[in-house]
Amino acid sequence: DQRLQVERSVEIPLAILENVDAIFVQINDPDLAAVRNALAVDIAALRMTEKVDREGIYLELQAVSAALESLAPLTAPDQLTAPNQLTANSEAVGEDGAEQKSFSVTETLAHFGEKLGNLIVVQKRQQPVEPLLSGAELTTVRQNIYLLLQQAQSALMREQQSIYSSSLRQAETLLQRYFQLNSQSAALLSRLQALEALPINQQLPDISGSRGAIQTALNLRHNSAADREQAK
């Protein structure tokens, strides 16, 4: 029972109870039926307890942290207009200069608007444009993500679900904001989101029933032995 509460793991307590039950099988005493029944209840409760693989989650967060160094930061957005396209359209406007002299003001503005529209190329981005980071700023961002992952690891060992999930969520936000969205970063984001959704609180059963039953059986045997001594 103490190991269950301290280590927050069911494997060793389960093995201990199973070994105790095996000892009672060898004793083969009908008076221990109540004890074996209590043991069976606690063993079943431990077997049905959902396990939290804290070690596996911890190591996976460590691997994500190590992979951050190879992520590519956001680069400058593409230019809106290619230089050769701008030059070609500018020359086209110049060639029509003589014809524009005979236009009215309204026609001239309309003609100019049509030419100007040919110079503008609209490009859509899947992500909002963020200011580019200097080398020092990028190092700071990486360091912040490292610290958030370490904070999540600490919360994992303390079973602090809200801190664990919040830390991973903040790390995901920094990854999306300051690094290129490619196959590598997408894989890391996907894994962080999956880890964030994991419950880390270990719901442990109460196995004091078998302990109490064993103590009761020992007391009865002790009293029975004392009565026999007095009878002698």
Secondary structure, DSSP 8 states (H G I E B T S, - for coil): -HHHHHH--SHHHHHHHHHHHHHHHHHT-GGGHHHHHHHHHHHHHHHTS----HHHHHHHHHHHHHHGGG--B------SS-HHHHHHHHHHHHHTHHHHTTS-HHHHHHHHHHHHHHH------SS-------HHHHHHHHHHHHHHHHHHHHHHHHT-HHHHHHHHHHHHHHHHHHB--SHHHHHHHHHHHHHHTS---------HHHHHHHHHHHHHHHHHHHHHHHH-
